[in-house]
């Protein structure tokens, strides 16, 4: 999660660090991990992102996007696409 920690998004990195093992335990992974597992559901990266968001929201992380983009934490414009709402 260094990609998120570097611009100062420690909270977002922490939430993803907590949610990622849960998604992997459900065997919902991208192709590169799925080919190393016996049985797994292969997801595209956007579906994996959505699965992580569901886990984060379910764990009480609701509102994390709003807090992450508060004016004092606003990332440089080049990072704004990372926090765009999922479609």
ZITAPE-V251720 format. One record per backbone hydrogen bond with DSSP energy under -0.5 kcal/mol. NH is the residue of the N-H (numbers start at 1). CO is the residue of the C=O. If there is no record, write none. Layout:
# ZITAPE-V251720
nh:NH co:CO
nh:NH co:CO
This chain:
# ZITAPE-V251720
nh:4 co:1
nh:5 co:1
nh:6 co:2
nh:7 co:3
nh:8 co:5
nh:9 co:4
nh:10 co:8
nh:13 co:9
nh:14 co:10
nh:15 co:11
nh:16 co:12
nh:17 co:13
nh:18 co:14
nh:19 co:15
nh:20 co:16
nh:21 co:17
nh:22 co:18
nh:23 co:19
nh:24 co:20
nh:25 co:21
nh:26 co:22
nh:27 co:24
nh:28 co:23
nh:29 co:27
nh:29 co:41
nh:33 co:30
nh:34 co:30
nh:35 co:31
nh:36 co:33
nh:37 co:34
nh:41 co:27
nh:42 co:40
nh:43 co:29
nh:48 co:44
nh:49 co:45
nh:50 co:46
nh:51 co:47
nh:52 co:48
nh:53 co:49
nh:54 co:50
nh:55 co:51
nh:56 co:52
nh:57 co:53
nh:58 co:54
nh:59 co:55
nh:60 co:57
nh:61 co:56
nh:64 co:61
nh:67 co:63
nh:68 co:64
nh:69 co:65
nh:70 co:67
nh:73 co:70
nh:74 co:70
nh:74 co:71
nh:79 co:76
nh:80 co:77
nh:82 co:79
nh:83 co:79
nh:83 co:80
nh:84 co:81
